[in-house]
Amino acid sequence: MTSRELPEAILAAIRNALAEDIGAGDVTTNSIVPPDARMSGRIIAKQAGVVAGLDVAAATFRLLERGVEFLPRVEEGATVQNRQVLADLTGPARALLTGERTALNILGRMSGIATLTRQFVEAVAGTKAVILDTRKTAPGLRLVDKLAVQRGGGQNHRVGLYDMILIKDNHIDFAGSLAEAVRRARGAGNGLCEAPTRQVEVEVRTLEDVRTALKLGVERILLDNMSTEMMSEAVTLTNGRAKLEASGNVTLENVRKIAETGVDFISIGALTHSASVFDVSLDFIKV
């Protein structure tokens, strides 16, 4: 994916990040570096892991100066080693120096998310379980974070509150019962949510709730903080009549055991809210 193919929402997030950092102008760079000066540099990994966001980093520089040349040296989602060169770039010195921190911040965050995602994906290899993200993303960076999950080999859950109906315990409490909550969701059919066209998923905590959800014909059931023994029973009980998603307290230590219960999906908030930033640097030379 090139910077021109990035969704407008991601480009808008980059613009906001640049505006946050630059404000009225990079007073240090603009005071010291001549307008016509040029530089070259290379982005280097300072740890082993999975790279994600080189195209987003390139877009960051090019939003400041279209003439920046950005040449990736690895593929998106590639596993790299410490000190490996990730990209070469050349362009106006002011643009490179001004955009450096924003580009590295985004690249480091995305690569950290991709690296953690890949660890979970590899941990469940050989099972049918698909690793999903959640909405526990950095405000303003939802699509950036979710793109990083994809680059790490995971898949995206709903992007926001608008593209899928997910009935949780608070919704059930307001409706009075799981059945009534599902009935209301399916009957909404207004211009805002167009509920009948949305997939319905319900959150359950007991096997009796699983039975109720199956009777209601919901497409997807979220098994919230269930033991692996209960998950296995839910898989047997469901027998393919709905997709099952495990969620809650998933770690690298227990994700394999969860996957082996036979669930279809495992959603993990930690992918985006607890991933360590991947360490990258940008070394410059004057042209």
N, C-alpha and C positions, 0 to 999 in steps of 0.2 A: 504494500500500500504506500503510495507516494503522498507527500504533503497535500497535493492537489486533491487527492481522494479522501482525505480525512473529513469526517463529518463537520458541518459548520459548528456544532456544539463544542467539539474539541478545539477548533480554531478559536472560537470565542473564549474558551477557558485559557488558552495560551495568551490571547490578547489581554485578558484580565490579569494574568500573572505578570506579564510584562509591565502593564500599567502600574501594578502594585509596587514593583521594584524600581521602575524608572521615574515615575511621577513626572515632574516638570523637566527632567533631563538628567543624564549621567554626568554630574558636575565634575567628577574626577577625570573621567576619560575625555570629556570634551575640552577640559582645560589643558590636558597634557598631550593628547594624541592628535596630530594634524588630520584634517578631514580627508586627505587623499592617501593616507598611510594604509598599507595592506599587511596582512598577516596570514600565516598558515598555522594549522594546529592539528593535533590528533587526540581523539578521545580514547582513553585507556581504562580498561577494567582494573580495579585494584583488589579484586577478589574473584573467586570462581562462582559461577552461577548461570542464570538464564537472562539473556538480553531482550528487552522489550522497550520500544519507544524511540528507536533511532529516527523514524520518520517524523515523530512529534518533535524531537530535538531539532531536526532539520527545518521543520516549519517554524520553530521559534526564531531561528536566525533569519530565515527568509522573510518573516513578517517585519523584521527590522530593515532588511536590505535584500531585495530580490536577487542580487548578483552573487550571493554567497554560494560557493560550490561545496556541496556536502556529499562525500562518497562513503557509503557504508562498506565496511570490510567484513562483516558477518551478516548472516540472515537473521531476520526477526525470529525470536524464539530459539535461537541457537544457544547451546551450552558453551561457555567460554571459560578460559583459565585466567588466573591472576596475571596481570601485565600484558594481556592480549590487546592488540589495537582493535577498536570497534569501528572507528570512522576517521577519515581525513577530511579537513575542511580548509578552505581558503576564501578570503574576501576582505572587504574593508575592515580595517582594524577596529574602528569604533563600534561597528555592529557586532563583531565577534566578542569584544570585551564586554560590551553592554549586555548582550544576550547570554553570556556564559553561565551565570548562576541559575537563571531561570531554566535554561535548557538542561543543565545537569541535575537540577532538582527534579524535574519531570522524568528524565531518563532514569535517575536513581530510584525514584519511587516506583515507576512502572517495572523496572527490572527486579526490584525487590519483591513486588507482588507476583511477577511471573516466576521467579525462583521458588517462592514458597508454594505457589500453585503446582508447579512441576513436581515438587516433593510429594504432595498429596496424590497427584495423578499416578505417579510411579508406585506409591504405596498401595494403591488399589488395582494395579495392573493385573489382568487375568480374570477380574470379576466384571460384572455388567454395570457396576455403579459408575455414575457420571458425577464428577466433582463440579459443584455449582458455587457461585458467589452469592452475596446478599446485597441489601441496600445499605450496608454499613460501610459507606464510602466517604471520602473526604468531601465536604460541601463544595460544590462547584466543580468537582472533578469526577463526577459519576461515570461518564463515558470513558474518561481516561483510565480510571481504575478498572472498569469492566473490560476495556480493550486489553489491558495488561493480563487479566485473567485468561482471556482467549489465547494470548501469545504464549502463556505458560501451559496451555493444553486443557484448561478447564472450559466450562461453558457458563453462559450468563443466565441467571434467574431473571425475574421481571426487572426491567430497567427502572420503573417507578411505580407509583400507585395507580397509574392509568392504563397499564397494558395487561393486567391480569387481576382476577378477583381472588384474593387470599383472605379467607375468613378466619380470624383468630379469636382467642377466648374473649376478649373485650367486645368484639362484634356479637358473639354468641350471647354474652350476658345482656347486651342491649336488646337483642331480638327475643330473648327468653328461652330459646332452644336452638340446637344446631339445625334442626329441620326448618325452623322459621327463618333463621339467618340465610340459609340456602334459598328458600322460597323468595325472600325479599331481594336477594342479589340477582336471581334469575329473572325476576319480574320487574326490575328497575327500568330497563329499556328506555332510558332517557337519552337526550342528545349528549350529555356529559360523558357517561361511561359506556353506553351501548352494551349493557351487561350481557344480553343473550349471545353476543359474538365473542365474549371473553371466556377463556378457560376458567373453571372454578376449582380452586384448591381449598381444602379445609384443614385446619390444625386440630389434631386430636392428641389426647394423652392417655386414653384407655382403649382396650380392645372393644369395649362396648361402643365407644365413639366410632371406631373403625367400622363396626357392623352397621351403625346408623348411616355413616357416610356412604357405604356401599349400597344400602337400600335407596339412598337419595340419588344414586347414579353420578356422583361427582367424578371428575376426570382424574383428580390428583389428591392424595392424602399426605399431609405433613405429620410425621411421627415426632412429636416434640418431647425431647429429653427422655425417651423410652430406653429401657435396658435392652441389650442386644437379644436377650431371651424373648422379651415382648415383641421386638422387631421381627424376629423369626416367626413368631406366632401370627403377627400381622401379615407377613408375606404369605404364609400358608392359608390364612383366612381369606385374603384378597384373591389369591389364585389368578392374578393377571387382570382382574376386572377394573383395576385403577392403578395408576402409577404411584409408587410410594417414595416419599422423600424423608430421609432422616435428617434431623437438625438438633443442635444443642450439645455443647461441650465436646465437640469433635476435635481430636488432636492427632498428630502424626503417630502417636503411640497406639491409639485405639481405632483409627479409621479403617484399617484392614479388617478388623473383627466386625465392624459395622457393615462394611461392604459384603462380607461373607454371609450375612443374613439373607441376602438376596434383594435388598432394596434397589430401586432404580436410580435414585439420586441421593447425594449427600451434600447439603448446603453448609458452607463454612464462612462465618463472618470474619474470622481471623485472616482470611486471604487478603482482605483490603483494610482491616482496621488494626492489624498487628504485624504486618510484614515489615521486616527491617529494611531500611533503605540500602540499596546496592551501591557500593562505593565505586565511583568513577571520577576521573580527573581529566582535565583538558590542558595539554601542554602546548604552548604557543612558541613560534619563532617569527621574527620579523622577515618579511620578504624583501 
